[in-house]
Amino acid sequence: MKGYLGAGIVAMLCWTGGAWAAPAKPVPYWASLTQDEARMRVGPSLDYPSSWVYRRRDLPVKVVQVLGLWRKVEDSSGTQGWMHVRLLSDTPTAIVTADIASMRNSPQDDARAIYRAQRGVVGRLSSCGKGWCAFEVGGQKGFVRANDVWGATE
C-alpha cells in the first residue's frame, strides 16, 4: 500500500508541477513581448476574444496576476488583459514616455547627449540605478533618466 501511495503522490506532484504550479516569482514583475504580434485577451484562454493586438516586439508589460499558463498584464497606458506565457520574456525593456528622452554617454545630467529618443520608442535595458538606465535602441547605446521611460527600471 505504501508503494502505491508514494507513487500517487509523485504522480500528483508531477501533474501539478506544470501549468497549475505556483509562479516562480512574485507578482507584480516585468516582462516583455517576444513576438512582433501579440494578442491581449479579455480572459485567460484562447476561447476569450482579443481586446488588443500589440505589434511591437520587446514592448514592456507588467505582470499583475498568474493563472496557469496565462498572465494578466498591464501596459504603459494602464490597459490590462491576459496573454499566454509563450508571448512573454524576462528580457528587461522600457518604452519612452517623455516627449524626448536624451540618451547620454554617461549617467549624468551634464553628460553629452548622443541620441534623442521620442515618445513610444522601445529599447532594452541592461541596468538601472541612481535614477538612470542603460538603454539600447537598434544598436545605439546610452543612458536615459529612469523617469523618462516605463518598464523594468526598478
KOLMARMAR-751587 format. One record per atom (N, C-alpha, C): residue number from 1; residue in one letter; atom name; x, y, z. Coordinates in Angstrom, 2 decimals. Example, Ala and Ser with C-alpha at 12.3 -4.5 7.8 and 13.67 -1.06 7.14 Angstrom:
2
1, A, N, 13.19, -5.69, 7.80 .
1, A, CA, 12.30, -4.50, 7.80 .
1, A, C, 13.20, -3.30, 7.80 .
2, S, N, 12.85, -2.25, 7.08 .
2, S, CA, 13.67, -1.06, 7.14 .
2, S, C, 12.90, 0.03, 7.87 .
***
This chain:
154
1, M, N, 0.82, -1.20, 0.00 .
1, M, CA, 0.00, 0.00, 0.00 .
1, M, C, 0.86, 1.26, 0.00 .
2, K, N, 1.97, 1.23, 0.76 .
2, K, CA, 2.84, 2.40, 0.82 .
2, K, C, 3.39, 2.75, -0.56 .
3, G, N, 3.76, 1.72, -1.34 .
3, G, CA, 4.30, 1.96, -2.67 .
3, G, C, 3.31, 2.68, -3.57 .
4, Y, N, 2.04, 2.29, -3.50 .
4, Y, CA, 1.01, 2.94, -4.31 .
4, Y, C, 0.76, 4.37, -3.85 .
5, L, N, 0.76, 4.57, -2.54 .
5, L, CA, 0.54, 5.91, -2.01 .
5, L, C, 1.67, 6.84, -2.43 .
6, G, N, 2.90, 6.37, -2.32 .
6, G, CA, 4.05, 7.19, -2.72 .
6, G, C, 4.02, 7.50, -4.20 .
7, A, N, 3.70, 6.49, -5.02 .
7, A, CA, 3.63, 6.70, -6.47 .
7, A, C, 2.52, 7.69, -6.82 .
8, G, N, 1.39, 7.59, -6.10 .
8, G, CA, 0.28, 8.52, -6.35 .
8, G, C, 0.66, 9.95, -6.03 .
9, I, N, 1.38, 10.13, -4.93 .
9, I, CA, 1.81, 11.49, -4.57 .
9, I, C, 2.79, 12.02, -5.60 .
10, V, N, 3.74, 11.19, -6.02 .
10, V, CA, 4.71, 11.62, -7.04 .
10, V, C, 3.98, 11.98, -8.33 .
11, A, N, 3.03, 11.16, -8.75 .
11, A, CA, 2.27, 11.45, -9.98 .
11, A, C, 1.49, 12.76, -9.84 .
12, M, N, 0.90, 12.98, -8.69 .
12, M, CA, 0.14, 14.21, -8.48 .
12, M, C, 1.07, 15.42, -8.52 .
13, L, N, 2.24, 15.33, -7.89 .
13, L, CA, 3.19, 16.43, -7.91 .
13, L, C, 3.68, 16.72, -9.32 .
14, C, N, 3.92, 15.67, -10.10 .
14, C, CA, 4.34, 15.86, -11.48 .
14, C, C, 3.25, 16.55, -12.29 .
15, W, N, 2.01, 16.14, -12.09 .
15, W, CA, 0.90, 16.73, -12.83 .
15, W, C, 0.72, 18.19, -12.46 .
16, T, N, 0.81, 18.52, -11.18 .
16, T, CA, 0.62, 19.91, -10.75 .
16, T, C, 1.85, 20.74, -10.97 .
17, G, N, 2.98, 20.13, -11.25 .
17, G, CA, 4.21, 20.88, -11.45 .
17, G, C, 4.22, 21.66, -12.75 .
18, G, N, 3.28, 21.44, -13.62 .
18, G, CA, 3.25, 22.14, -14.90 .
18, G, C, 2.45, 23.42, -14.82 .
19, A, N, 1.36, 23.44, -15.54 .
19, A, CA, 0.59, 24.66, -15.73 .
19, A, C, -0.04, 25.20, -14.45 .
20, W, N, -0.28, 24.37, -13.47 .
20, W, CA, -1.00, 24.85, -12.30 .
20, W, C, -0.10, 25.12, -11.11 .
21, A, N, 1.20, 25.02, -11.30 .
21, A, CA, 2.13, 25.28, -10.20 .
21, A, C, 2.14, 26.77, -9.88 .
22, A, N, 2.59, 27.08, -8.68 .
22, A, CA, 2.69, 28.48, -8.27 .
22, A, C, 3.73, 29.18, -9.13 .
23, P, N, 3.57, 30.47, -9.37 .
23, P, CA, 4.53, 31.19, -10.20 .
23, P, C, 5.92, 31.17, -9.56 .
24, A, N, 6.95, 31.18, -10.41 .
24, A, CA, 8.31, 31.13, -9.93 .
24, A, C, 8.71, 32.43, -9.23 .
25, K, N, 8.09, 33.52, -9.58 .
25, K, CA, 8.42, 34.79, -8.95 .
25, K, C, 7.15, 35.52, -8.52 .
26, P, N, 7.27, 36.33, -7.52 .
26, P, CA, 6.07, 37.04, -7.03 .
26, P, C, 5.62, 38.13, -8.00 .
27, V, N, 4.33, 38.35, -8.05 .
27, V, CA, 3.78, 39.43, -8.87 .
27, V, C, 3.65, 40.68, -8.00 .
28, P, N, 3.75, 41.84, -8.56 .
28, P, CA, 3.98, 42.11, -9.98 .
28, P, C, 5.46, 41.94, -10.35 .
29, Y, N, 5.68, 41.65, -11.64 .
29, Y, CA, 7.04, 41.62, -12.18 .
29, Y, C, 7.00, 42.08, -13.63 .
30, W, N, 8.16, 42.44, -14.15 .
30, W, CA, 8.25, 42.96, -15.52 .
30, W, C, 8.48, 41.85, -16.52 .
31, A, N, 7.91, 42.01, -17.69 .
31, A, CA, 8.13, 41.10, -18.81 .
31, A, C, 8.14, 41.95, -20.09 .
32, S, N, 8.44, 41.30, -21.20 .
32, S, CA, 8.40, 41.99, -22.49 .
32, S, C, 7.87, 41.03, -23.54 .
33, L, N, 7.33, 41.57, -24.61 .
33, L, CA, 6.73, 40.75, -25.66 .
33, L, C, 7.82, 40.09, -26.50 .
34, T, N, 7.65, 38.80, -26.79 .
34, T, CA, 8.63, 38.05, -27.57 .
34, T, C, 8.30, 38.03, -29.06 .
35, Q, N, 7.10, 38.42, -29.42 .
35, Q, CA, 6.64, 38.32, -30.81 .
35, Q, C, 6.40, 39.70, -31.41 .
36, D, N, 6.43, 39.77, -32.74 .
36, D, CA, 6.09, 41.01, -33.43 .
36, D, C, 4.60, 41.31, -33.36 .
37, E, N, 3.80, 40.27, -33.10 .
37, E, CA, 2.36, 40.43, -32.91 .
37, E, C, 1.92, 39.58, -31.73 .
38, A, N, 1.28, 40.22, -30.77 .
38, A, CA, 0.83, 39.51, -29.56 .
38, A, C, -0.57, 39.99, -29.22 .
39, R, N, -1.46, 39.04, -28.95 .
39, R, CA, -2.85, 39.37, -28.63 .
39, R, C, -3.07, 39.39, -27.12 .
40, M, N, -3.70, 40.47, -26.68 .
40, M, CA, -4.17, 40.56, -25.30 .
40, M, C, -5.62, 40.11, -25.34 .
41, R, N, -5.99, 39.25, -24.41 .
41, R, CA, -7.35, 38.71, -24.39 .
41, R, C, -8.12, 39.19, -23.17 .
42, V, N, -9.43, 39.11, -23.26 .
42, V, CA, -10.32, 39.54, -22.19 .
42, V, C, -10.22, 38.60, -20.99 .
43, G, N, -9.93, 37.32, -21.24 .
43, G, CA, -9.81, 36.32, -20.18 .
43, G, C, -8.66, 35.38, -20.45 .
44, P, N, -8.35, 34.50, -19.49 .
44, P, CA, -7.19, 33.61, -19.58 .
44, P, C, -7.44, 32.32, -20.36 .
45, S, N, -7.75, 32.46, -21.65 .
45, S, CA, -7.97, 31.29, -22.51 .
45, S, C, -8.06, 31.76, -23.95 .
46, L, N, -7.75, 30.88, -24.88 .
46, L, CA, -7.92, 31.20, -26.30 .
46, L, C, -9.39, 31.34, -26.66 .
47, D, N, -10.28, 30.86, -25.79 .
47, D, CA, -11.72, 30.98, -26.02 .
47, D, C, -12.21, 32.42, -25.86 .
48, Y, N, -11.44, 33.25, -25.16 .
48, Y, CA, -11.83, 34.65, -24.97 .
48, Y, C, -11.39, 35.48, -26.16 .
49, P, N, -12.17, 36.51, -26.50 .
49, P, CA, -11.80, 37.36, -27.64 .
49, P, C, -10.59, 38.24, -27.31 .
50, S, N, -9.90, 38.66, -28.36 .
50, S, CA, -8.78, 39.60, -28.21 .
50, S, C, -9.35, 40.98, -27.93 .
51, S, N, -8.74, 41.67, -26.99 .
51, S, CA, -9.13, 43.04, -26.71 .
51, S, C, -8.14, 44.02, -27.33 .
52, W, N, -6.94, 43.52, -27.63 .
52, W, CA, -5.90, 44.39, -28.16 .
52, W, C, -4.89, 43.52, -28.89 .
53, V, N, -4.32, 44.04, -29.97 .
53, V, CA, -3.23, 43.35, -30.67 .
53, V, C, -2.02, 44.28, -30.66 .
54, Y, N, -0.95, 43.83, -30.03 .
54, Y, CA, 0.29, 44.60, -29.97 .
54, Y, C, 1.17, 44.18, -31.12 .
55, R, N, 1.80, 45.13, -31.77 .
55, R, CA, 2.65, 44.85, -32.93 .
55, R, C, 4.05, 45.41, -32.71 .
56, R, N, 4.59, 45.11, -31.55 .
56, R, CA, 5.93, 45.60, -31.24 .
56, R, C, 6.66, 44.63, -30.32 .
57, R, N, 7.61, 43.90, -30.87 .
57, R, CA, 8.46, 43.02, -30.06 .
57, R, C, 9.20, 43.87, -29.02 .
58, D, N, 9.44, 43.30, -27.87 .
58, D, CA, 10.15, 43.93, -26.75 .
58, D, C, 9.33, 44.96, -25.98 .
59, L, N, 8.07, 45.16, -26.34 .
59, L, CA, 7.24, 46.10, -25.59 .
59, L, C, 7.17, 45.65, -24.14 .
60, P, N, 7.44, 46.54, -23.18 .
60, P, CA, 7.37, 46.13, -21.77 .
60, P, C, 5.94, 46.02, -21.27 .
61, V, N, 5.71, 45.05, -20.41 .
61, V, CA, 4.42, 44.90, -19.72 .
61, V, C, 4.71, 44.53, -18.27 .
62, K, N, 3.77, 44.83, -17.42 .
62, K, CA, 3.88, 44.44, -16.01 .
62, K, C, 2.92, 43.29, -15.78 .
63, V, N, 3.42, 42.17, -15.31 .
63, V, CA, 2.59, 41.01, -14.99 .
63, V, C, 2.00, 41.25, -13.60 .
64, V, N, 0.66, 41.27, -13.53 .
64, V, CA, -0.01, 41.57, -12.26 .
64, V, C, -0.75, 40.37, -11.68 .
65, Q, N, -0.92, 39.29, -12.47 .
65, Q, CA, -1.59, 38.10, -11.98 .
65, Q, C, -1.17, 36.90, -12.82 .
66, V, N, -1.11, 35.73, -12.19 .
66, V, CA, -0.74, 34.49, -12.88 .
66, V, C, -1.84, 33.48, -12.69 .
67, L, N, -2.24, 32.83, -13.79 .
67, L, CA, -3.24, 31.77, -13.74 .
67, L, C, -2.82, 30.69, -14.74 .
68, G, N, -2.19, 29.64, -14.25 .
68, G, CA, -1.70, 28.59, -15.13 .
68, G, C, -0.69, 29.13, -16.11 .
69, L, N, -0.94, 28.92, -17.39 .
69, L, CA, -0.04, 29.40, -18.44 .
69, L, C, -0.40, 30.80, -18.93 .
70, W, N, -1.29, 31.46, -18.23 .
70, W, CA, -1.76, 32.79, -18.61 .
70, W, C, -1.28, 33.83, -17.63 .
71, R, N, -0.99, 35.02, -18.16 .
71, R, CA, -0.54, 36.14, -17.34 .
71, R, C, -1.44, 37.34, -17.60 .
72, K, N, -1.95, 37.93, -16.53 .
72, K, CA, -2.67, 39.18, -16.66 .
72, K, C, -1.62, 40.27, -16.65 .
73, V, N, -1.60, 41.07, -17.71 .
73, V, CA, -0.56, 42.08, -17.86 .
73, V, C, -1.17, 43.47, -17.96 .
74, E, N, -0.34, 44.45, -17.69 .
74, E, CA, -0.71, 45.86, -17.80 .
74, E, C, 0.32, 46.54, -18.68 .
75, D, N, -0.14, 47.36, -19.63 .
75, D, CA, 0.80, 48.08, -20.49 .
75, D, C, 1.03, 49.50, -19.93 .
76, S, N, 1.83, 50.28, -20.63 .
76, S, CA, 2.22, 51.61, -20.13 .
76, S, C, 1.05, 52.58, -20.03 .
77, S, N, -0.05, 52.30, -20.72 .
77, S, CA, -1.22, 53.18, -20.64 .
77, S, C, -2.19, 52.74, -19.55 .
78, G, N, -1.89, 51.61, -18.88 .
78, G, CA, -2.77, 51.11, -17.83 .
78, G, C, -3.76, 50.07, -18.30 .
79, T, N, -3.77, 49.75, -19.59 .
79, T, CA, -4.67, 48.73, -20.13 .
79, T, C, -4.25, 47.36, -19.61 .
80, Q, N, -5.24, 46.58, -19.14 .
80, Q, CA, -4.96, 45.24, -18.63 .
80, Q, C, -5.70, 44.18, -19.42 .
81, G, N, -5.09, 43.02, -19.52 .
81, G, CA, -5.69, 41.87, -20.18 .
81, G, C, -4.79, 40.67, -20.01 .
82, W, N, -5.17, 39.57, -20.66 .
82, W, CA, -4.47, 38.29, -20.47 .
82, W, C, -3.66, 37.93, -21.70 .
83, M, N, -2.45, 37.39, -21.45 .
83, M, CA, -1.58, 36.89, -22.52 .
83, M, C, -1.03, 35.53, -22.12 .
84, H, N, -0.84, 34.69, -23.12 .
84, H, CA, -0.24, 33.37, -22.88 .
84, H, C, 1.24, 33.57, -22.57 .
85, V, N, 1.75, 32.76, -21.68 .
85, V, CA, 3.13, 32.89, -21.21 .
85, V, C, 4.14, 32.80, -22.36 .
86, R, N, 3.83, 32.08, -23.42 .
86, R, CA, 4.78, 31.94, -24.53 .
86, R, C, 5.01, 33.26, -25.27 .
87, L, N, 4.13, 34.24, -25.06 .
87, L, CA, 4.29, 35.55, -25.70 .
87, L, C, 5.19, 36.49, -24.91 .
88, L, N, 5.63, 36.04, -23.72 .
88, L, CA, 6.36, 36.91, -22.81 .
88, L, C, 7.78, 36.43, -22.55 .
89, S, N, 8.64, 37.38, -22.27 .
89, S, CA, 10.04, 37.11, -21.97 .
89, S, C, 10.46, 37.86, -20.72 .
90, D, N, 11.53, 37.43, -20.09 .
90, D, CA, 12.08, 38.14, -18.94 .
90, D, C, 13.06, 39.25, -19.36 .
91, T, N, 13.26, 39.45, -20.65 .
91, T, CA, 14.18, 40.48, -21.13 .
91, T, C, 13.72, 41.84, -20.64 .
92, P, N, 14.58, 42.58, -19.91 .
92, P, CA, 14.18, 43.89, -19.40 .
92, P, C, 14.16, 44.95, -20.50 .
93, T, N, 13.00, 45.55, -20.69 .
93, T, CA, 12.83, 46.58, -21.71 .
93, T, C, 12.08, 47.77, -21.12 .
94, A, N, 12.02, 48.84, -21.90 .
94, A, CA, 11.28, 50.03, -21.48 .
94, A, C, 10.79, 50.77, -22.72 .
95, I, N, 9.77, 51.60, -22.52 .
95, I, CA, 9.24, 52.46, -23.58 .
95, I, C, 9.38, 53.90, -23.11 .
96, V, N, 9.79, 54.76, -24.02 .
96, V, CA, 9.97, 56.17, -23.69 .
96, V, C, 8.59, 56.79, -23.48 .
97, T, N, 8.41, 57.45, -22.34 .
97, T, CA, 7.14, 58.11, -22.02 .
97, T, C, 7.27, 59.63, -22.04 .
98, A, N, 8.49, 60.14, -22.00 .
98, A, CA, 8.72, 61.57, -22.12 .
98, A, C, 8.59, 61.96, -23.59 .
99, D, N, 8.34, 63.24, -23.88 .
99, D, CA, 8.28, 63.68, -25.28 .
99, D, C, 9.59, 63.34, -25.99 .
100, I, N, 10.70, 63.67, -25.34 .
100, I, CA, 12.04, 63.34, -25.85 .
100, I, C, 12.87, 62.88, -24.66 .
101, A, N, 13.55, 61.75, -24.80 .
101, A, CA, 14.47, 61.27, -23.78 .
101, A, C, 15.88, 61.36, -24.34 .
102, S, N, 16.70, 62.19, -23.73 .
102, S, CA, 18.09, 62.30, -24.17 .
102, S, C, 18.86, 61.08, -23.72 .
103, M, N, 19.52, 60.43, -24.68 .
103, M, CA, 20.40, 59.31, -24.36 .
103, M, C, 21.80, 59.90, -24.24 .
104, R, N, 22.37, 59.79, -23.06 .
104, R, CA, 23.66, 60.42, -22.77 .
104, R, C, 24.77, 59.38, -22.72 .
105, N, N, 26.01, 59.84, -22.87 .
105, N, CA, 27.13, 58.90, -22.89 .
105, N, C, 27.54, 58.42, -21.51 .
106, S, N, 27.00, 59.01, -20.46 .
106, S, CA, 27.19, 58.52, -19.09 .
106, S, C, 25.96, 58.93, -18.27 .
107, P, N, 25.75, 58.29, -17.13 .
107, P, CA, 24.53, 58.55, -16.35 .
107, P, C, 24.60, 59.82, -15.51 .
108, Q, N, 24.68, 60.96, -16.20 .
108, Q, CA, 24.75, 62.27, -15.54 .
108, Q, C, 24.02, 63.29, -16.39 .
109, D, N, 23.37, 64.25, -15.72 .
109, D, CA, 22.64, 65.28, -16.46 .
109, D, C, 23.54, 66.13, -17.34 .
110, D, N, 24.78, 66.34, -16.93 .
110, D, CA, 25.68, 67.19, -17.71 .
110, D, C, 26.51, 66.40, -18.73 .
111, A, N, 26.25, 65.09, -18.86 .
111, A, CA, 26.95, 64.27, -19.86 .
111, A, C, 26.45, 64.63, -21.25 .
112, R, N, 27.31, 64.39, -22.23 .
112, R, CA, 26.97, 64.72, -23.61 .
112, R, C, 25.81, 63.86, -24.10 .
113, A, N, 24.81, 64.51, -24.71 .
113, A, CA, 23.68, 63.80, -25.32 .
113, A, C, 24.15, 63.24, -26.65 .
114, I, N, 24.03, 61.92, -26.82 .
114, I, CA, 24.49, 61.29, -28.06 .
114, I, C, 23.34, 60.89, -28.98 .
115, Y, N, 22.16, 60.69, -28.40 .
115, Y, CA, 20.95, 60.37, -29.17 .
115, Y, C, 19.75, 60.98, -28.48 .
116, R, N, 18.66, 61.08, -29.23 .
116, R, CA, 17.38, 61.53, -28.66 .
116, R, C, 16.33, 60.51, -29.06 .
117, A, N, 15.62, 60.00, -28.06 .
117, A, CA, 14.57, 59.01, -28.32 .
117, A, C, 13.21, 59.66, -28.09 .
118, Q, N, 12.32, 59.54, -29.06 .
118, Q, CA, 10.98, 60.12, -28.96 .
118, Q, C, 10.05, 59.22, -28.15 .
119, R, N, 8.96, 59.82, -27.71 .
119, R, CA, 7.90, 59.08, -27.01 .
119, R, C, 7.49, 57.87, -27.86 .
120, G, N, 7.38, 56.71, -27.21 .
120, G, CA, 6.95, 55.50, -27.90 .
120, G, C, 8.09, 54.60, -28.36 .
121, V, N, 9.32, 55.10, -28.32 .
121, V, CA, 10.46, 54.26, -28.70 .
121, V, C, 10.66, 53.19, -27.64 .
122, V, N, 10.90, 51.95, -28.09 .
122, V, CA, 11.11, 50.82, -27.20 .
122, V, C, 12.57, 50.39, -27.29 .
123, G, N, 13.17, 50.13, -26.13 .
123, G, CA, 14.55, 49.69, -26.10 .
123, G, C, 14.79, 48.70, -25.00 .
124, R, N, 15.97, 48.13, -25.00 .
124, R, CA, 16.35, 47.15, -23.98 .
124, R, C, 17.17, 47.83, -22.88 .
125, L, N, 16.94, 47.37, -21.67 .
125, L, CA, 17.67, 47.88, -20.51 .
125, L, C, 18.71, 46.85, -20.08 .
126, S, N, 19.88, 47.36, -19.68 .
126, S, CA, 20.87, 46.42, -19.14 .
126, S, C, 21.06, 46.64, -17.65 .
127, S, N, 20.83, 47.84, -17.17 .
127, S, CA, 20.91, 48.10, -15.74 .
127, S, C, 20.28, 49.46, -15.45 .
128, C, N, 19.80, 49.61, -14.21 .
128, C, CA, 19.25, 50.88, -13.76 .
128, C, C, 19.74, 51.13, -12.34 .
129, G, N, 20.00, 52.38, -12.03 .
129, G, CA, 20.40, 52.75, -10.69 .
129, G, C, 20.61, 54.24, -10.57 .
130, K, N, 20.34, 54.76, -9.40 .
130, K, CA, 20.52, 56.17, -9.09 .
130, K, C, 19.80, 57.09, -10.09 .
131, G, N, 18.62, 56.62, -10.55 .
131, G, CA, 17.80, 57.45, -11.43 .
131, G, C, 18.14, 57.37, -12.91 .
132, W, N, 19.05, 56.49, -13.30 .
132, W, CA, 19.46, 56.34, -14.69 .
132, W, C, 19.37, 54.89, -15.13 .
133, C, N, 19.15, 54.68, -16.43 .
133, C, CA, 19.12, 53.33, -17.00 .
133, C, C, 19.99, 53.28, -18.25 .
134, A, N, 20.77, 52.20, -18.38 .
134, A, CA, 21.48, 51.93, -19.62 .
134, A, C, 20.43, 51.43, -20.62 .
135, F, N, 20.35, 52.09, -21.76 .
135, F, CA, 19.25, 51.90, -22.71 .
135, F, C, 19.83, 51.68, -24.10 .
136, E, N, 19.36, 50.63, -24.78 .
136, E, CA, 19.83, 50.34, -26.13 .
136, E, C, 18.66, 50.27, -27.09 .
137, V, N, 18.77, 51.02, -28.17 .
137, V, CA, 17.73, 51.05, -29.20 .
137, V, C, 18.41, 50.84, -30.55 .
138, G, N, 18.09, 49.74, -31.20 .
138, G, CA, 18.64, 49.48, -32.53 .
138, G, C, 20.15, 49.53, -32.59 .
139, G, N, 20.82, 49.02, -31.57 .
139, G, CA, 22.27, 49.00, -31.54 .
139, G, C, 22.91, 50.27, -31.00 .
140, Q, N, 22.11, 51.31, -30.79 .
140, Q, CA, 22.61, 52.57, -30.23 .
140, Q, C, 22.45, 52.53, -28.72 .
141, K, N, 23.55, 52.79, -28.00 .
141, K, CA, 23.53, 52.68, -26.55 .
141, K, C, 23.77, 54.02, -25.88 .
142, G, N, 23.11, 54.19, -24.74 .
142, G, CA, 23.29, 55.40, -23.95 .
142, G, C, 22.60, 55.23, -22.61 .
143, F, N, 22.52, 56.33, -21.89 .
143, F, CA, 21.85, 56.33, -20.58 .
143, F, C, 20.69, 57.31, -20.62 .
144, V, N, 19.54, 56.89, -20.12 .
144, V, CA, 18.36, 57.75, -20.05 .
144, V, C, 17.93, 57.87, -18.59 .
145, R, N, 17.26, 58.97, -18.30 .
145, R, CA, 16.69, 59.14, -16.96 .
145, R, C, 15.59, 58.10, -16.78 .
146, A, N, 15.58, 57.43, -15.65 .
146, A, CA, 14.60, 56.37, -15.38 .
146, A, C, 13.17, 56.92, -15.41 .
147, N, N, 12.98, 58.18, -15.05 .
147, N, CA, 11.62, 58.72, -15.06 .
147, N, C, 11.16, 59.15, -16.47 .
148, D, N, 12.01, 58.99, -17.49 .
148, D, CA, 11.63, 59.27, -18.87 .
148, D, C, 11.12, 58.02, -19.59 .
149, V, N, 11.21, 56.86, -18.92 .
149, V, CA, 10.80, 55.60, -19.55 .
149, V, C, 9.90, 54.82, -18.59 .
150, W, N, 9.13, 53.88, -19.17 .
150, W, CA, 8.27, 52.98, -18.37 .
150, W, C, 8.69, 51.56, -18.69 .
151, G, N, 8.98, 50.79, -17.67 .
151, G, CA, 9.37, 49.40, -17.86 .
151, G, C, 10.17, 48.90, -16.68 .
152, A, N, 11.07, 47.98, -16.96 .
152, A, CA, 11.82, 47.29, -15.91 .
152, A, C, 12.91, 48.15, -15.30 .
153, T, N, 12.54, 49.30, -14.78 .
153, T, CA, 13.52, 50.25, -14.25 .
153, T, C, 13.75, 50.09, -12.77 .
154, E, N, 13.01, 49.21, -12.11 .
154, E, CA, 13.14, 49.07, -10.66 .
154, E, C, 14.15, 48.03, -10.28 .
***
